């Protein structure tokens, strides 16, 4: 699998309709087409992709987005988030983010929004603000508010074997809660 093949798939019309509104069928398509690629990325075999803006973006998508689909409802869905942030960080240091725009840039920045670190959440808001990605900024602020309040994403507790606090349980049962 090539970085270009990942990008062509992810940014195609059919795939883009499922970015934030996936279906079991779409999750299956990603698992069948890209699970081996994700395993290679997880194991460091695709690190050469980081040498170009498109390659780094593809690697971030493979490490950050694909496991959310392939392993939905399982702890593995978050297992390569830290690697995705590391790749995104290096891409930003190389100025690759200045060579991307719109949705492509947003996906480079998403690993910071997915982090349970408040510093990463602050970075996410700053990145989306500086890039003028208003539709993503609202979600970035929402994610940061959750991490600021709880120190983590309460919706992950069950999947990660963590005990929820009474405050988290109350929030999860409320209309205020959402599953970022």
N, C-alpha and C positions, 0 to 999 in steps of 0.2 A: 504494500500500500504506500502511496506517495502522499506527501503533504498536500499537493495540488488536488489529489482525489478526495482528501478529507474536506478541503475547502469547497470544492465543487459540489459535493454532497450537502454539506452543512448550509451553504448559502443558496442552495437551489430553492425554488418556490415551494415544492412539496415539503421539504424539511423545515423551512423557515416557518411554516404554519404551525409547527409542533414545538418550537423552541421553548415556549413557556406554557404550553397546553398540550402535553404529550398524551399519547394513547398507548395501551399495551401493545398494539400492533407496531407502532413506531418504535417503541422500546425494543421490540424483538428484531426489527430491521437493523437497528444500530448494533445490537449484540451479535447478530449473525454476520454483519459486514465488518465490524470494527473491533470485536473483542480481542482478537489476536494483535491488532495494531495497538490497542490500549495496553495489553500485557507487555509488548515490546517497549512502549513508552515508559511504563511503570518501571521496567527493568533497566532503563537507561540506553536501550539500543537505538533510540531515535534522537539522541542528543545532537546529531549533526543538523537536524531541522532548525535548531536555534540560530543558525548562522544567517538566516534571511528573515525579513519581516513576515513574509507569508508562511514560512516554515515554523517560526516561533508561534504565530497565531494558531496554526494547525495543531501544534503540539499542546498548546494551552487548551484548545477545544477537546482534544483527545483525553487529556488528563482531568479537566474540570467538568466538562459537559457530558461526555459520553458515559462515564460511570453513573451519573445521576439517572440516566435512562436505562442503561444495561442492568443496574442493580437496584432499581427503585424499590424502596421499602426494606433495604438491607444496609447494614453498616458499611459494606464495601462501596456504596455509592459516594462516600466521602473519603475513601482511602488514598486518593492521589491529589487531594486539594492542595496540600502543602507543596507538592512537586509543581503543580500548576502555578502557584504563586511565585515560586522560585524562577520558573521559566519567564513568567510575566515580568518579574522584577528585572531580570537580565535584559529582556527585550526593551523595557523602558530605559534602562541605563544606556543601551546602545542607540536610543533614539528611534527605535522601530515604531513606536506609537505615533510619532509625527508623520509616519508614512502610511498610516491607516486612517480610515474615517468611518463615520456612521456605525452600523452594526458590527463591522469588523473590529473597530476600536473598542466598542462596548464589550465584546467577548474577550479581548485581551485584558480588560480591567475587571471582569466579573470574578476572578479568583479572590480578589480582595474583599468583595461583597460577600463571598461565601465563607469567609474566615470567622472564627469565633474570637479573634483578637480585636480588642477595641482600637488598637493602633492601626491594624489593617482596615478596619471599618472607617476610621477617620481618613485614611489614605484613599479608600474607595470614593468617599464623598468628595474629597479634593480632586481626584482624577476626573470624575464625571462632571464636576463643576467646571474645571478648567477646560474640558473638552466641549462644553456646551451641550452635553447629552442629557437634555432635560427629562426625557421620558425615563431614562435609567436613573437619574438623580433622585427622583421620588422614591424609587425602590431602594436605592443605596441608603437614603436617610432612614427609611423604615427598618432596614436590616440593622443599621447602626443603633437605632433606638432600642431594638430588642437586645442586642449584645450589651449595650450600655446598661440596660435595666437588669438583665439576668446574668450577664457574663458569658452567655452562650445562647444557642438556639434551642429553646425547650422542646420543639417538635422533634429534635434528634435524640432526645433522652432515651426513649424506649429502644430505638434502633441501636444505640451505642451502649445499652445496658446501664444507663445512669438513672439514678433515682431523681424524680422530679420533686421540687419543693412545693409546699402548699400554694405559694404565690404563683409558681409556674403552672400548676394544675388549674388554678382558678383562671389564669390568663388563657390557657389552652382551651378551656371550655367556653370562653367568652366570644362575643362577636368581634372583639378587637384583634383576636389571634388570626394569623394567616400562616400558611406554610410556605415560607420563602424558598 
